[in-house]
Amino acid sequence: MKNKLIIVADDYGVREASLPILCLAKEGVVDRVAVLARFVSTEDARALSETGVALDIHLELIRLLGRGEHDGDSLILRLGNFLWHVLRGDLAPKRVEEEWKAQIEIFREKFGRLPDGMNSHEHVHFFPFFFSSFLRVAEEYTIGYIRFGSQGILGDIRVHPAKNILSVLHGLNRILWRAQLLPTSDYLVSADWIDDVRHFVRHLPDGQIEIVAHPKRPHEVKFLRALKKTGGRG
């Protein structure tokens, strides 16, 4: 099997992200868009639907975590806040599952249909105590694609905290995923785990590779355009 890149733009619904993502979708640069259902406006939902791009729901725990979007926060600060709420019981799996189902219903109301795929903001669904809930919700709503990567995590940056953490969590979750075998890519990589686009594309393994980008960051918009120019897509 030859490699096929699945380009996904995250965080549609965040003000700084929606316009660049919409432009990329219209240009055919991205294959899928991950939507923050609670944050996307009706107008932005309509505009995105008209592009014909695949629509994924970008599940989040912002209400349960008691915080909004703080891009300036370090990974350690975000992780500390997350673990604090886990210890307090704010993120009990049942509460998380109910919150995610509510977000899917909001998505259905705004887009007039269920999402094509499912993933999560800051990859929170990879944490093992949420992963079972994530799979149950995907199965209940017959979601056609989930973010996981059956074969593992990619990236040509050897030391990256988020990449390394997700690699460990991926290994812990693999048994649960194999029990249900919900549709996913073969590999998962985030744009900020790639140092050299051309080098990365030249050394891709066979299979489907989901590449996640955040176009609210201008350098990641440039990355996607450079990726398209390499001719590495499918």
TORKOL-4160 file (C-alpha; in steps of 0.2 Angstrom, whole numbers, padded with zeros to 4 digits, m for minus):
234
<pt num="1" X="0000" Y="0000" Z="0000"/>
<pt num="2" X="0006" Y="0017" Z="m0004"/>
<pt num="3" X="0006" Y="0031" Z="0009"/>
<pt num="4" X="m0009" Y="0042" Z="0009"/>
<pt num="5" X="m0010" Y="0058" Z="0019"/>
<pt num="6" X="m0026" Y="0063" Z="0028"/>
<pt num="7" X="m0024" Y="0082" Z="0032"/>
<pt num="8" X="m0035" Y="0088" Z="0046"/>
<pt num="9" X="m0037" Y="0106" Z="0052"/>
<pt num="10" X="m0041" Y="0107" Z="0071"/>
<pt num="11" X="m0051" Y="0120" Z="0081"/>
<pt num="12" X="m0064" Y="0126" Z="0069"/>
<pt num="13" X="m0075" Y="0137" Z="0080"/>
<pt num="14" X="m0061" Y="0147" Z="0088"/>
<pt num="15" X="m0061" Y="0164" Z="0081"/>
<pt num="16" X="m0043" Y="0165" Z="0075"/>
<pt num="17" X="m0044" Y="0147" Z="0067"/>
<pt num="18" X="m0061" Y="0148" Z="0058"/>
<pt num="19" X="m0056" Y="0160" Z="0044"/>
<pt num="20" X="m0039" Y="0152" Z="0039"/>
<pt num="21" X="m0047" Y="0134" Z="0040"/>
<pt num="22" X="m0062" Y="0140" Z="0029"/>
<pt num="23" X="m0049" Y="0146" Z="0016"/>
<pt num="24" X="m0039" Y="0130" Z="0016"/>
<pt num="25" X="m0055" Y="0120" Z="0015"/>
<pt num="26" X="m0061" Y="0130" Z="0000"/>
<pt num="27" X="m0044" Y="0128" Z="m0008"/>
<pt num="28" X="m0044" Y="0109" Z="m0006"/>
<pt num="29" X="m0029" Y="0109" Z="0005"/>
<pt num="30" X="m0037" Y="0100" Z="0020"/>
<pt num="31" X="m0047" Y="0083" Z="0019"/>
<pt num="32" X="m0056" Y="0085" Z="0036"/>
<pt num="33" X="m0060" Y="0099" Z="0048"/>
<pt num="34" X="m0061" Y="0096" Z="0067"/>
<pt num="35" X="m0076" Y="0107" Z="0074"/>
<pt num="36" X="m0078" Y="0113" Z="0092"/>
<pt num="37" X="m0097" Y="0111" Z="0092"/>
<pt num="38" X="m0100" Y="0123" Z="0107"/>
<pt num="39" X="m0090" Y="0137" Z="0100"/>
<pt num="40" X="m0094" Y="0137" Z="0081"/>
<pt num="41" X="m0107" Y="0150" Z="0075"/>
<pt num="42" X="m0122" Y="0145" Z="0064"/>
<pt num="43" X="m0114" Y="0156" Z="0050"/>
<pt num="44" X="m0097" Y="0147" Z="0051"/>
<pt num="45" X="m0105" Y="0130" Z="0052"/>
<pt num="46" X="m0115" Y="0134" Z="0036"/>
<pt num="47" X="m0100" Y="0141" Z="0027"/>
<pt num="48" X="m0089" Y="0126" Z="0031"/>
<pt num="49" X="m0103" Y="0114" Z="0026"/>
<pt num="50" X="m0104" Y="0122" Z="0009"/>
<pt num="51" X="m0085" Y="0117" Z="0005"/>
<pt num="52" X="m0089" Y="0099" Z="0005"/>
<pt num="53" X="m0075" Y="0094" Z="0017"/>
<pt num="54" X="m0077" Y="0080" Z="0029"/>
<pt num="55" X="m0083" Y="0086" Z="0046"/>
<pt num="56" X="m0076" Y="0079" Z="0062"/>
<pt num="57" X="m0081" Y="0084" Z="0080"/>
<pt num="58" X="m0067" Y="0090" Z="0091"/>
<pt num="59" X="m0073" Y="0085" Z="0108"/>
<pt num="60" X="m0067" Y="0095" Z="0123"/>
<pt num="61" X="m0068" Y="0096" Z="0142"/>
<pt num="62" X="m0067" Y="0115" Z="0144"/>
<pt num="63" X="m0083" Y="0116" Z="0154"/>
<pt num="64" X="m0077" Y="0102" Z="0166"/>
<pt num="65" X="m0060" Y="0109" Z="0167"/>
<pt num="66" X="m0066" Y="0126" Z="0172"/>
<pt num="67" X="m0054" Y="0135" Z="0160"/>
<pt num="68" X="m0055" Y="0142" Z="0142"/>
<pt num="69" X="m0043" Y="0143" Z="0129"/>
<pt num="70" X="m0026" Y="0148" Z="0136"/>
<pt num="71" X="m0013" Y="0145" Z="0122"/>
<pt num="72" X="0000" Y="0154" Z="0132"/>
<pt num="73" X="0000" Y="0140" Z="0145"/>
<pt num="74" X="0014" Y="0128" Z="0146"/>
<pt num="75" X="0011" Y="0110" Z="0143"/>
<pt num="76" X="0016" Y="0107" Z="0162"/>
<pt num="77" X="0003" Y="0120" Z="0167"/>
<pt num="78" X="m0011" Y="0112" Z="0156"/>
<pt num="79" X="m0007" Y="0095" Z="0162"/>
<pt num="80" X="m0006" Y="0100" Z="0180"/>
<pt num="81" X="m0024" Y="0108" Z="0179"/>
<pt num="82" X="m0030" Y="0092" Z="0170"/>
<pt num="83" X="m0023" Y="0081" Z="0184"/>
<pt num="84" X="m0030" Y="0092" Z="0197"/>
<pt num="85" X="m0048" Y="0090" Z="0190"/>
<pt num="86" X="m0046" Y="0072" Z="0188"/>
<pt num="87" X="m0041" Y="0070" Z="0207"/>
<pt num="88" X="m0056" Y="0081" Z="0212"/>
<pt num="89" X="m0068" Y="0070" Z="0202"/>
<pt num="90" X="m0073" Y="0083" Z="0190"/>
<pt num="91" X="m0068" Y="0072" Z="0175"/>
<pt num="92" X="m0077" Y="0056" Z="0180"/>
<pt num="93" X="m0079" Y="0045" Z="0165"/>
<pt num="94" X="m0098" Y="0046" Z="0166"/>
<pt num="95" X="m0098" Y="0065" Z="0166"/>
<pt num="96" X="m0086" Y="0065" Z="0152"/>
<pt num="97" X="m0096" Y="0054" Z="0142"/>
<pt num="98" X="m0112" Y="0064" Z="0145"/>
<pt num="99" X="m0103" Y="0080" Z="0140"/>
<pt num="100" X="m0097" Y="0072" Z="0124"/>
<pt num="101" X="m0114" Y="0066" Z="0119"/>
<pt num="102" X="m0121" Y="0084" Z="0122"/>
<pt num="103" X="m0108" Y="0091" Z="0111"/>
<pt num="104" X="m0112" Y="0079" Z="0097"/>
<pt num="105" X="m0131" Y="0084" Z="0099"/>
<pt num="106" X="m0125" Y="0102" Z="0097"/>
<pt num="107" X="m0115" Y="0098" Z="0082"/>
<pt num="108" X="m0131" Y="0089" Z="0075"/>
<pt num="109" X="m0141" Y="0105" Z="0078"/>
<pt num="110" X="m0129" Y="0117" Z="0070"/>
<pt num="111" X="m0124" Y="0106" Z="0055"/>
<pt num="112" X="m0140" Y="0096" Z="0052"/>
<pt num="113" X="m0132" Y="0080" Z="0053"/>
<pt num="114" X="m0120" Y="0069" Z="0063"/>
<pt num="115" X="m0101" Y="0071" Z="0061"/>
<pt num="116" X="m0091" Y="0061" Z="0049"/>
<pt num="117" X="m0077" Y="0058" Z="0062"/>
<pt num="118" X="m0072" Y="0061" Z="0080"/>
<pt num="119" X="m0057" Y="0067" Z="0089"/>
<pt num="120" X="m0053" Y="0078" Z="0104"/>
<pt num="121" X="m0045" Y="0095" Z="0109"/>
<pt num="122" X="m0028" Y="0093" Z="0116"/>
<pt num="123" X="m0029" Y="0074" Z="0112"/>
<pt num="124" X="m0038" Y="0071" Z="0129"/>
<pt num="125" X="m0047" Y="0055" Z="0123"/>
<pt num="126" X="m0030" Y="0047" Z="0123"/>
<pt num="127" X="m0030" Y="0046" Z="0142"/>
<pt num="128" X="m0034" Y="0028" Z="0146"/>
<pt num="129" X="m0048" Y="0032" Z="0158"/>
<pt num="130" X="m0057" Y="0042" Z="0144"/>
<pt num="131" X="m0053" Y="0031" Z="0130"/>
<pt num="132" X="m0067" Y="0018" Z="0134"/>
<pt num="133" X="m0079" Y="0032" Z="0135"/>
<pt num="134" X="m0073" Y="0039" Z="0118"/>
<pt num="135" X="m0075" Y="0022" Z="0110"/>
<pt num="136" X="m0092" Y="0019" Z="0117"/>
<pt num="137" X="m0098" Y="0036" Z="0111"/>
<pt num="138" X="m0091" Y="0033" Z="0093"/>
<pt num="139" X="m0100" Y="0016" Z="0093"/>
<pt num="140" X="m0117" Y="0023" Z="0099"/>
<pt num="141" X="m0117" Y="0037" Z="0086"/>
<pt num="142" X="m0110" Y="0025" Z="0072"/>
<pt num="143" X="m0095" Y="0038" Z="0069"/>
<pt num="144" X="m0086" Y="0033" Z="0053"/>
<pt num="145" X="m0069" Y="0038" Z="0058"/>
<pt num="146" X="m0059" Y="0041" Z="0074"/>
<pt num="147" X="m0042" Y="0049" Z="0078"/>
<pt num="148" X="m0030" Y="0035" Z="0084"/>
<pt num="149" X="m0018" Y="0028" Z="0072"/>
<pt num="150" X="m0019" Y="0009" Z="0072"/>
<pt num="151" X="0000" Y="0007" Z="0070"/>
<pt num="152" X="0007" Y="0021" Z="0080"/>
<pt num="153" X="0013" Y="0039" Z="0082"/>
<pt num="154" X="0025" Y="0047" Z="0069"/>
<pt num="155" X="0036" Y="0062" Z="0068"/>
<pt num="156" X="0054" Y="0066" Z="0064"/>
<pt num="157" X="0057" Y="0077" Z="0080"/>
<pt num="158" X="0064" Y="0064" Z="0092"/>
<pt num="159" X="0061" Y="0073" Z="0108"/>
<pt num="160" X="0044" Y="0082" Z="0109"/>
<pt num="161" X="0034" Y="0081" Z="0126"/>
<pt num="162" X="0017" Y="0079" Z="0118"/>
<pt num="163" X="0022" Y="0066" Z="0105"/>
<pt num="164" X="0031" Y="0056" Z="0118"/>
<pt num="165" X="0016" Y="0056" Z="0130"/>
<pt num="166" X="0004" Y="0051" Z="0116"/>
<pt num="167" X="0016" Y="0037" Z="0111"/>
<pt num="168" X="0015" Y="0030" Z="0128"/>
<pt num="169" X="m0004" Y="0032" Z="0130"/>
<pt num="170" X="m0007" Y="0025" Z="0112"/>
<pt num="171" X="0002" Y="0009" Z="0118"/>
<pt num="172" X="m0010" Y="0008" Z="0133"/>
<pt num="173" X="m0025" Y="0010" Z="0123"/>
<pt num="174" X="m0021" Y="m0002" Z="0108"/>
<pt num="175" X="m0029" Y="m0017" Z="0116"/>
<pt num="176" X="m0046" Y="m0007" Z="0119"/>
<pt num="177" X="m0046" Y="m0001" Z="0101"/>
<pt num="178" X="m0042" Y="m0019" Z="0094"/>
<pt num="179" X="m0057" Y="m0025" Z="0104"/>
<pt num="180" X="m0068" Y="m0014" Z="0093"/>
<pt num="181" X="m0058" Y="m0010" Z="0078"/>
<pt num="182" X="m0066" Y="0007" Z="0074"/>
<pt num="183" X="m0060" Y="0015" Z="0058"/>
<pt num="184" X="m0045" Y="0025" Z="0060"/>
<pt num="185" X="m0029" Y="0029" Z="0050"/>
<pt num="186" X="m0013" Y="0018" Z="0051"/>
<pt num="187" X="m0002" Y="0032" Z="0059"/>
<pt num="188" X="m0005" Y="0049" Z="0068"/>
<pt num="189" X="0006" Y="0064" Z="0068"/>
<pt num="190" X="0004" Y="0082" Z="0072"/>
<pt num="191" X="0012" Y="0096" Z="0062"/>
<pt num="192" X="0023" Y="0102" Z="0076"/>
<pt num="193" X="0031" Y="0085" Z="0077"/>
<pt num="194" X="0038" Y="0087" Z="0060"/>
<pt num="195" X="0054" Y="0097" Z="0058"/>
<pt num="196" X="0058" Y="0095" Z="0039"/>
<pt num="197" X="0042" Y="0093" Z="0028"/>
<pt num="198" X="0052" Y="0086" Z="0013"/>
<pt num="199" X="0062" Y="0073" Z="0024"/>
<pt num="200" X="0046" Y="0068" Z="0032"/>
<pt num="201" X="0037" Y="0065" Z="0016"/>
<pt num="202" X="0052" Y="0055" Z="0008"/>
<pt num="203" X="0052" Y="0043" Z="0023"/>
<pt num="204" X="0034" Y="0039" Z="0026"/>
<pt num="205" X="0029" Y="0021" Z="0029"/>
<pt num="206" X="0015" Y="0013" Z="0019"/>
<pt num="207" X="m0003" Y="0016" Z="0024"/>
<pt num="208" X="m0014" Y="0031" Z="0029"/>
<pt num="209" X="m0006" Y="0045" Z="0039"/>
<pt num="210" X="m0017" Y="0057" Z="0048"/>
<pt num="211" X="m0008" Y="0074" Z="0049"/>
<pt num="212" X="m0016" Y="0086" Z="0062"/>
<pt num="213" X="m0013" Y="0105" Z="0060"/>
<pt num="214" X="m0019" Y="0121" Z="0069"/>
<pt num="215" X="m0021" Y="0134" Z="0056"/>
<pt num="216" X="m0024" Y="0148" Z="0069"/>
<pt num="217" X="m0005" Y="0147" Z="0069"/>
<pt num="218" X="0001" Y="0156" Z="0053"/>
<pt num="219" X="0017" Y="0145" Z="0052"/>
<pt num="220" X="0006" Y="0129" Z="0052"/>
<pt num="221" X="m0004" Y="0137" Z="0037"/>
<pt num="222" X="0013" Y="0138" Z="0028"/>
<pt num="223" X="0017" Y="0120" Z="0033"/>
<pt num="224" X="0001" Y="0114" Z="0025"/>
<pt num="225" X="0004" Y="0123" Z="0009"/>
<pt num="226" X="0022" Y="0117" Z="0009"/>
<pt num="227" X="0015" Y="0099" Z="0012"/>
<pt num="228" X="0004" Y="0101" Z="m0003"/>
<pt num="229" X="0018" Y="0106" Z="m0014"/>
<pt num="230" X="0028" Y="0091" Z="m0010"/>
<pt num="231" X="0015" Y="0080" Z="m0019"/>
<pt num="232" X="0015" Y="0068" Z="m0004"/>
<pt num="233" X="m0004" Y="0068" Z="m0003"/>
<pt num="234" X="m0011" Y="0051" Z="m0008"/>
